[in-house]
Amino acid sequence: MAALTFEDKQINGLIKKFHVLLGKTVAGSEGKEAILHSYGVGSSLDLSVAQLIEICNALEQVLNPKLAELDRNRKRLIASIGAWLRAMNRIDNIQIIKAVACRASKRDSFNEIPIEQLRSLYSAFIKKKKDLAMVEKLTVDELDLLTMCN
């Protein structure tokens, strides 16, 4: 018997998780068939690792709505920090964005940031971006005025 590779073990674990989560929801066999059909497969064995992770995350969010809200607020914070970095003509990859969020929240991990702080930071970075845009506009207006005077 051949030894299982890391990917095989990962897929087996995700398939088990998929079936456990599916059992906790009231989707039943019709729900399972609908999920599999939406991915164009007939069996959970035909799903890729990425697809299994996506499905399991969606099922977990159905089972726990607070996770969905937390995820939504994390994505909003990521978007606001990314927009702020782009407004400053800085590189905005996900590692930099998460590092900025961790530093602003004084947390070691992005996923440790509580929902209240996610909301607060989102608002703060939206305000920072608006302030940056206002300063840019005022600077351009002042430079235009000075060039007209000369």
C-alpha positions in Angstrom: 0.0 0.0 0.0 1.4 3.4 -1.0 1.9 6.1 1.6 -0.5 9.0 1.5 0.9 12.3 0.3 0.4 15.6 2.2 -2.2 16.7 -0.3 -4.1 13.3 0.0 -4.2 13.7 3.7 -5.4 17.3 3.4 -8.1 16.3 0.9 -9.3 13.5 3.1 -9.5 15.8 6.2 -11.4 18.4 4.2 -13.8 15.8 2.8 -14.5 14.7 6.4 -14.9 18.3 7.5 -17.3 18.9 4.6 -19.5 16.0 5.5 -19.5 16.8 9.2 -20.5 20.5 8.5 -23.1 19.3 6.0 -24.5 17.0 8.6 -24.8 19.9 11.1 -26.7 22.0 8.6 -30.2 20.8 7.6 -29.1 20.7 3.9 -29.4 16.9 3.6 -28.6 15.0 0.5 -30.4 17.5 -1.7 -28.2 20.3 -0.4 -25.1 18.2 -0.9 -26.1 17.4 -4.5 -26.8 21.1 -5.1 -23.4 22.1 -3.7 -21.6 19.5 -5.8 -23.6 20.4 -8.9 -22.7 24.1 -8.5 -19.0 23.0 -8.8 -19.7 20.7 -11.7 -18.8 17.5 -9.9 -20.8 14.4 -8.9 -18.8 13.5 -5.8 -17.0 15.3 -3.0 -13.9 13.3 -4.0 -13.8 15.2 -7.3 -13.4 18.6 -5.5 -10.0 20.4 -5.3 -8.5 21.5 -2.1 -9.4 25.1 -2.8 -13.0 24.2 -3.6 -13.3 22.1 -0.4 -11.8 25.0 1.7 -14.3 27.4 0.1 -17.3 25.2 0.7 -16.2 24.4 4.3 -15.8 28.1 5.0 -19.2 28.9 3.6 -20.8 26.1 5.6 -19.1 27.3 8.8 -20.5 30.8 8.2 -24.0 29.4 7.7 -23.6 27.6 11.1 -22.2 30.6 12.8 -23.4 34.0 11.6 -20.9 35.8 13.8 -18.1 34.3 11.7 -19.7 35.8 8.6 -19.9 39.2 10.2 -16.3 39.0 11.5 -15.2 38.0 8.0 -17.1 40.8 6.4 -15.5 43.4 8.8 -12.0 42.0 8.1 -12.5 42.4 4.4 -13.8 45.9 4.9 -10.7 46.8 6.9 -8.4 45.2 4.3 -10.2 47.3 1.6 -9.9 50.6 3.5 -6.2 50.1 4.3 -5.5 49.1 0.7 -7.3 52.3 -0.5 -5.4 54.4 1.9 -2.0 52.9 0.8 -2.9 53.4 -2.9 -3.9 57.0 -2.2 -0.3 57.5 -0.8 1.1 55.7 -3.9 2.4 52.9 -1.7 2.4 49.1 -2.5 -0.7 47.5 -1.2 -0.2 43.7 -1.0 -2.1 41.7 1.6 0.9 41.1 3.8 1.6 44.9 4.1 -2.1 45.6 4.7 -2.3 43.0 7.5 0.9 44.3 9.0 -0.6 47.8 9.0 -3.8 46.5 10.7 -1.8 44.6 13.3 0.3 47.6 14.1 -2.7 49.9 14.3 -4.5 47.5 16.6 -1.5 46.5 18.6 -2.2 42.8 17.9 0.3 40.1 16.9 -2.1 38.5 14.4 -4.7 40.0 12.0 -7.3 37.3 13.1 -6.9 38.4 16.7 -8.4 41.8 16.1 -11.9 41.9 17.7 -14.9 43.1 15.7 -15.3 46.4 17.5 -11.7 47.3 16.7 -12.1 46.2 13.1 -15.0 48.6 12.8 -13.1 51.4 14.4 -10.0 50.9 12.3 -12.1 50.7 9.2 -13.6 54.1 10.0 -10.2 55.6 10.9 -8.6 54.5 7.6 -11.6 55.7 5.5 -11.1 59.1 7.3 -7.4 59.1 6.7 -8.0 58.5 3.0 -10.5 61.4 2.8 -8.1 63.7 4.7 -5.3 62.8 2.3 -7.6 63.6 -0.7 -8.6 66.9 0.9 -4.9 67.9 1.5 -4.1 67.0 -2.1 -7.0 69.1 -3.4 -6.0 72.1 -1.2 -2.4 71.8 -2.3 -3.3 71.7 -6.0 -5.7 74.7 -5.6 -3.0 76.7 -3.8 -0.4 75.9 -6.5 -2.9 76.9 -9.2 -3.5 80.2 -7.4 0.3 80.9 -7.0 0.9 80.2 -10.7 -1.8 82.6 -11.7 -0.3 85.3 -9.5 3.1 85.0 -11.1 
